[in-house]
Amino acid sequence: MSSAAGRPRKPTAVKALNGTLRPDRTNPNEPKLDICLPDRPSWLDEDPLSAQLFDQVTQYMKEMGVGTRVDGLALSLLSDQVAMYLRLRKTILNEGELVTTQNINGDPVIKAHPAIGPLNQAFANINRLLREYGLTASSRSNLNARTEEPVNTFEDFLNG
């Protein structure tokens, strides 16, 4: 259990992967979940890109030996955010980073594309979820997760 002001406790499996597991700090009531591919939520099927990303990232999780059935919702949110990021990125690449509008007097005003804010927010959300699941180089460096195949870089994941 975590206090309202403190960080949530790390699961025992994560402590073991980090090499910081101590028997006196384990929670005997903590559920022990099997490593598996989580089911893809049906709402994700409405967006083929999100569904494809979900399949890709859940396969990475299984290969690393850290994915469980209950991770499905969080991983679907990750996939949804990556799909949104890619769409916003494509819009900005097509339309440019700057847009011209008019002020109240009708004079031209050049400002940042309105999609840049949501793009940055999606990026921040993606980063948080990637770190949560050990899918960045820095977060993975603390894990002794087993991998059957090398995990691709984030850039490969985005461009996959």
Summary of the structure (lengths in Angstrom):
residues: 160
radius of gyration: 19.8
end to end distance: 38.4
largest distance: 70.4
contacts: 399
relative contact order: 0.14
helix: 54%
strand: 8%
